[in-house]
Amino acid sequence: MTQITLSNTGLTVPLSAGEAYFNYCWLRDACPSCIDNQTRERVFDVASLPELPRARAAWLDSDAVVIDWQGESHVSHIPLSLLETFAARGRAEDPADLPPKLWHADRARYFTRVPQQAVLSDPDARARLTRALIEDGIAIVTDMAADKDSLPRLVNAIGPITPSAEGLFFDVRVEIAPTNLAFTAGPLEMHTDLPGEEAAPGVQFLHCLENTVEGGLSLFLDGAAVAEALREEDPEAFRLLASYKIPFFYRHDNWDYRAHQRVIETDPEGRVTGVTISQHLQDALDLPQDMLDSYYPAYIRFLKMMQEPRFLVRFRSEAGNCVIFDNHRIVHGREGYVADSGKRHLRGCYTDRGALRSTYRVLAKQGHSGLSQAENAFPDMENRFQASPETANDPAPVTQNAAQAQN
């Protein structure tokens, strides 16, 4: 077939991989004239037509399909490249649609590390960092300036700061009257932040200002990797955690947040996109009691998996480093420490995942993919992450009764 075939609802086009059908409404919306060149917004409303669009005629012309529409004096030139993309992928090209690289404990030494000044001044370094956050869910910015505006400068290079109940920033250190278990010296169970908010923060920044205490190792794992392991080892447990929402909260004197979340987040194709875990911010489960007979064992198994050495990374937060991670994928915690043995102060804040991907898309369109630089910047992969002697493969389990909250 070398010609376009018209039907009542759409047309069939010969493409490189064979024939492909496209709906008339979709084609009318896909006309380049529908998008304003200056604002990049749609300026055509398909609902403004008296009837559903239908082609009077259509033909191939060089690199486009030309459509003469019935009932309106308009001719569309739809790029063949767009049709080829949708026929092959079912969606538009997206530089930020990068498959996650799931990791276990032995991956820690390969976490991407980028100096702060490079992130701020070099688009290649910024692309390397944002790509790593999309693919690995975690990266470390080194050589952070010590002034009070250091953290916001870094965050704003990726996206605007997203406020939480604590405000724009929060300080993780011992407080006399803490509003959060993170602000004590106790251990924190593995968790994701603020699940009681309907839209929990997407990307978290933790800038270590000082850390001279005994203990207090930082704990991280790839929640998506644990979820995929659960899917393989216990498909029914995975189904339950991915299907039903459970309640979470975050309350104190001046706020009372409540939301229902799925413990395992999946997209329409069933791929794991993240997890939501926080036992100490988990409200009384309101699923039917007979369903809890199956749900609780699945949930507890998932929690226990997050204590297994094969997944868990331990390292000591070092002054001058900022760990950045996807709060919907990377589960984190902390071992307890001796409060009077020194000082431990981390400053944190959030931006959202949409801002992260937006930044990467803009950089990619400018030719900064972050890929070749990521491969060439650290020929000795051991130098990408210096784990403490107590880290990555430390077999000591995370204490099951540790306190949990933000960090």
Stockholm file with secondary structure:
# STOCKHOLM 1.0

chainA/1-407         MTQITLSNTGLTVPLSAGEAYFNYCWLRDACPSCIDNQTRERVFDVASLPELPRARAAWLDSDAVVIDWQGESHVSHIPLSLLETFAARGRAEDPADLPPKLWHADRARYFTRVPQQAVLSDPDARARLTRALIEDGIAIVTDMAADKDSLPRLVNAIGPITPSAEGLFFDVRVEIAPTNLAFTAGPLEMHTDLPGEEAAPGVQFLHCLENTVEGGLSLFLDGAAVAEALREEDPEAFRLLASYKIPFFYRHDNWDYRAHQRVIETDPEGRVTGVTISQHLQDALDLPQDMLDSYYPAYIRFLKMMQEPRFLVRFRSEAGNCVIFDNHRIVHGREGYVADSGKRHLRGCYTDRGALRSTYRVLAKQGHSGLSQAENAFPDMENRFQASPETANDPAPVTQNAAQAQN
#=GR chainA/1-407 SS CCSCEECSSEEEEEETTEEEEEEHHHHHHHCGGGBCTTTCCBCCCGGGSSSCCCEEEEEEETTEEEEEETTSSCEEEEEHHHHHHHHHHSSCCCTTCCCCCCCCGGGGGGCCEEEHHHHHHCHHHHHHHHHHHHHTSEEEEESCCCSTTHHHHHHHTTCCCBCBTTBSCEEESCCSSCSSGGGSSSCEEEECSCTTSTTCCSEEEEEEEEECSSBCCEEEEEHHHHHHHHHHHCHHHHHHHHHCEEEEEEEETTEEEEEEEESEEECTTCCEEEECCCGGGBCCCCSCHHHHHHHHHHHHHHHHHTTCTTTCEEECCCTTCEEEEETTTEEEEECCBCGGGSCEEEEEEEECHHHHHHHHHHHHHTTCCSHHHHHHSCSSGGGGCCCCTTCTTCCCCCCTTCBCSCC
#=GC SS_cons         CCSCEECSSEEEEEETTEEEEEEHHHHHHHCGGGBCTTTCCBCCCGGGSSSCCCEEEEEEETTEEEEEETTSSCEEEEEHHHHHHHHHHSSCCCTTCCCCCCCCGGGGGGCCEEEHHHHHHCHHHHHHHHHHHHHTSEEEEESCCCSTTHHHHHHHTTCCCBCBTTBSCEEESCCSSCSSGGGSSSCEEEECSCTTSTTCCSEEEEEEEEECSSBCCEEEEEHHHHHHHHHHHCHHHHHHHHHCEEEEEEEETTEEEEEEEESEEECTTCCEEEECCCGGGBCCCCSCHHHHHHHHHHHHHHHHHTTCTTTCEEECCCTTCEEEEETTTEEEEECCBCGGGSCEEEEEEEECHHHHHHHHHHHHHTTCCSHHHHHHSCSSGGGGCCCCTTCTTCCCCCCTTCBCSCC
//
